[in-house]
Amino acid sequence: MSEVPSSSIPRKVIVTPVPSTTKPGYKTSEFWLSTAAMILGAITASGALAAVPENSWIHTLVGLIVVGLAALGYTSGRTKVKALEL
């Protein structure tokens, strides 16, 4: 009787999931602070806070910049957290 080399024997790999220690995004303070900044930026961009209607384009520009920076900040923060989890 010949022996089968051990490298040709199929092996089962059992992978057990590791519980995540990262909170869901909506449960973090970063999410809520970013959401507040986006809402404030949207209100500013709408011109609702403009005291002088002639300068409403400045409010729109500032509001859009605030919304964009808040979104970028939140996204990069969550990306770093998720990368550390892997």
Secondary structure by P-SEA (a helix, b strand, c coil): ccccccccbbbbbbbbbcccccccccccaaaaaaaaaaaaaaaaaaccccccccaaaaaaaaaaaaaaaaaaaaaaaaaaaaaaac
